[in-house]
Amino acid sequence: MLTFDVVVIGAGAAGLFCAGAAGQRGLKVLVLDHAPKVAEKIRISGGGRCNFTNREVGPANFISENSHFSRSALAGYTPQDFIALVERHGIAWHEKHKGQLFCDRSANDIVQMLLKECEAGQVTRWQPCGVHAVRPKATPSDDGSRFELETDQGAVSARNVVIATGGLSIPKIGATDFGQRLAASLGHRIVPLKPALVPLTFTPEQWAPLVPLAGVALAVEIGTSQPGDVAGGKRKKNAPPAFMEDLLFTHRGLSGPGVLQISSYWQAGQPLRINLAPQRELASELKQAKVGSRKQLSTAWSHALGEAVPQRLAQTWLSQLGESHPTLRADAPIAELKDKDLDALGQSANAWDIVPNGTEGYAKAEVTAGGVDTNELSSRTMESKLVPGLHFIGEVVDVTGWLGGYNFQWAWASAMACARALAACAENPV
Ligand SMILES: Cc1cc2nc3c(=O)[nH]c(=O)nc-3n(C[C@H](O)[C@H](O)[C@H](O)COP(=O)(O)OP(=O)(O)OC[C@H]3O[C@@H](n4cnc5c(N)ncnc54)[C@H](O)[C@@H]3O)c2cc1C
């Protein structure tokens, strides 16, 4: 039977990076994947250009039951380290907004880079190759192997196994819950999984009045709206963050970067709070506009919203609100309106509370939140505290990054922490 120092299951971002780094440190590594092509998620990421990291990365950019778990790995392998690797491979890149770094040419450049790193580490790669069983041995064999694996290409034994099978998002390109199921079968707790970085949906009745807005995009402030999130006008320290990002109206609900960000924090039944004009205090602007004015409400409303809010949204908003507040007619002279009506109009756009009925699910989600509970993993090595020699890296772990290159940085950092630890404790590599 073939014996390896390390068998990595999953040839995606974390798996390929870990395999190459471990191989280059003198370990005999096999990486296998059931999909015919490697790293399909990298290929489709960032609109085909792969947002491979972010200039500013810290634990605050990640969601996990244990908010400190990512700290050590992120500090051990930084965005600068990955940028240096990308540059050594001659890959041109550029920065988009908020520190997001993308390939100039194609995401495939990152895939090719990872494959070259694996070649440099003399990594064996089997693909497509399914895995039917991973069995820890009761006692290590004479050759030091602690696991036996059954694969499509026969049985192999391994001193260490690294699970890098990712999350459930985009099942049509090979995503499975293999890693989470294996972990659970070996006694690990799994933090419940849910689609994240995903568009949010609404009931057809709720959304019908807003369907005409499909295609409208604007910059908003968006957060969850739970009683207690805000105190004295400020978000509490442990409340989910609010994001200043773009929002997109679609035929079924809301999308765009702002909604993807907040979707990772959103819990079923919770309202969202959206400020459609975060730079403006609409109620006070309307009340000021009323003084000595002969304008109609629709004109004053457009003026108060300014250019930041598209006219199509401004007018649809007013006509929708007018249905429940008959005094708020578009042609009503603003001078005749009561302050409380103008307050209601301003508030409706500065603090729009709306409850999604769900998400577009794993078919559209960029990532899967939840995963292998970090309390049962070493944050320094990614090794299981329950099964010696078993490691979990990347998205299979309960660490979920924001939109903006954070998920790939977690894949690189957790993979490198694991590879270094494997090399450090390998006394006599196979
Ligand atoms: C459309 C889209 C765009 C994205 N864009 C970005 C972006 O620009 N920036 C960013 O930071 N993040 C982005 N992400 C998220 C990012 O792709 C993932 O977080 C990252 O790929 C996770 O790396 P991973 O190695 O843990 O898992 P993956 O890259 O998903 O790799 C898992 C691998 O395991 C294999 N596998 C699964 N099950 C089995 C099994 N049973 N047996 C064998 N092999 C198996 C899969 O085939 C796959 O190759 C995007 C995601 C999507 C879906």
The ligand as a Tripos MOL2 file, in Angstrom:
@<TRIPOS>MOLECULE
LIG
   53    58     1     0     0
SMALL
NO_CHARGES

@<TRIPOS>ATOM
      1 C1        -18.9350   32.4010   -7.1400 C.3       1 LIG1
      2 C2        -17.9240   32.5370   -6.0430 C.ar      1 LIG1
      3 C3        -17.0500   33.6030   -6.0540 C.ar      1 LIG1
      4 C4        -16.1200   33.7570   -5.0080 C.ar      1 LIG1
      5 N1        -15.2600   34.8060   -5.0570 N.ar      1 LIG1
      6 C5        -14.3650   34.9600   -4.0490 C.ar      1 LIG1
      7 C6        -13.4040   36.0050   -4.1150 C.ar      1 LIG1
      8 O1        -13.2800   36.7140   -5.1260 O.2       1 LIG1
      9 N2        -12.5810   36.1750   -3.0330 N.ar      1 LIG1
     10 C7        -12.6300   35.3450   -1.9400 C.ar      1 LIG1
     11 O2        -11.8610   35.5450   -0.9860 O.2       1 LIG1
     12 N3        -13.4970   34.3150   -1.8920 N.ar      1 LIG1
     13 C8        -14.3410   34.0980   -2.9220 C.ar      1 LIG1
     14 N4        -15.2130   33.0380   -2.8910 N.ar      1 LIG1
     15 C9        -15.1060   32.1010   -1.7460 C.3       1 LIG1
     16 C10       -13.9120   31.1580   -1.9710 C.3       1 LIG1
     17 O3        -13.9940   30.6090   -3.2840 O.3       1 LIG1
     18 C11       -13.9070   30.0250   -0.9480 C.3       1 LIG1
     19 O4        -14.0490   30.5210    0.3600 O.3       1 LIG1
     20 C12       -12.6080   29.2300   -1.0530 C.3       1 LIG1
     21 O5        -12.5160   28.6400   -2.3390 O.3       1 LIG1
     22 C13       -12.5520   28.1390    0.0240 C.3       1 LIG1
     23 O6        -11.4040   27.3790   -0.1950 O.3       1 LIG1
     24 P1        -11.3870   25.8470    0.2290 P.3       1 LIG1
     25 O7        -10.1160   25.2910   -0.3050 O.co2     1 LIG1
     26 O8        -11.6940   25.7040    1.6600 O.co2     1 LIG1
     27 O9        -12.6080   25.1870   -0.5640 O.3       1 LIG1
     28 P2        -12.7810   25.0490   -2.1350 P.3       1 LIG1
     29 O10       -11.9550   26.0240   -2.8650 O.co2     1 LIG1
     30 O11       -14.2530   25.0430   -2.3550 O.co2     1 LIG1
     31 O12       -12.1920   23.5970   -2.4560 O.3       1 LIG1
     32 C14       -12.7980   22.4330   -1.9800 C.3       1 LIG1
     33 C15       -12.3850   21.2900   -2.8990 C.3       1 LIG1
     34 O13       -12.8000   20.0620   -2.3060 O.3       1 LIG1
     35 C16       -13.3340   19.2200   -3.2870 C.3       1 LIG1
     36 N5        -14.2380   18.2800   -2.6620 N.ar      1 LIG1
     37 C17       -15.4540   18.5470   -2.1180 C.ar      1 LIG1
     38 N6        -15.9930   17.4040   -1.6840 N.ar      1 LIG1
     39 C18       -15.1090   16.4090   -1.9490 C.ar      1 LIG1
     40 C19       -15.1290   14.9900   -1.7360 C.ar      1 LIG1
     41 N7        -16.1950   14.4040   -1.2030 N.pl3     1 LIG1
     42 N8        -14.0660   14.2740   -2.1580 N.ar      1 LIG1
     43 C20       -13.0050   14.8840   -2.7430 C.ar      1 LIG1
     44 N9        -12.9450   16.2010   -2.9810 N.ar      1 LIG1
     45 C21       -13.9930   16.9610   -2.5730 C.ar      1 LIG1
     46 C22       -14.0310   20.1760   -4.2590 C.3       1 LIG1
     47 O14       -14.1770   19.5690   -5.5440 O.3       1 LIG1
     48 C23       -13.0600   21.3580   -4.2670 C.3       1 LIG1
     49 O15       -12.1020   21.2420   -5.2870 O.3       1 LIG1
     50 C24       -16.0990   32.8370   -3.9270 C.ar      1 LIG1
     51 C25       -16.9760   31.7460   -3.9440 C.ar      1 LIG1
     52 C26       -17.8760   31.5770   -4.9830 C.ar      1 LIG1
     53 C27       -18.7880   30.3970   -4.9680 C.3       1 LIG1
@<TRIPOS>BOND
     1     1     2 1
     2     2     3 ar
     3     2    52 ar
     4     3     4 ar
     5     4     5 ar
     6     4    50 ar
     7     5     6 ar
     8     6     7 ar
     9     6    13 1
    10     7     8 2
    11     7     9 ar
    12     9    10 ar
    13    10    11 2
    14    10    12 ar
    15    12    13 ar
    16    13    14 ar
    17    14    15 1
    18    14    50 ar
    19    15    16 1
    20    16    17 1
    21    16    18 1
    22    18    19 1
    23    18    20 1
    24    20    21 1
    25    20    22 1
    26    22    23 1
    27    23    24 1
    28    24    25 2
    29    24    26 1
    30    24    27 1
    31    27    28 1
    32    28    29 2
    33    28    30 1
    34    28    31 1
    35    31    32 1
    36    32    33 1
    37    33    34 1
    38    33    48 1
    39    34    35 1
    40    35    36 1
    41    35    46 1
    42    36    37 ar
    43    36    45 ar
    44    37    38 ar
    45    38    39 ar
    46    39    40 ar
    47    39    45 ar
    48    40    41 1
    49    40    42 ar
    50    42    43 ar
    51    43    44 ar
    52    44    45 ar
    53    46    47 1
    54    46    48 1
    55    48    49 1
    56    50    51 ar
    57    51    52 ar
    58    52    53 1
@<TRIPOS>SUBSTRUCTURE
     1 LIG1         1 GROUP 0 **** ****
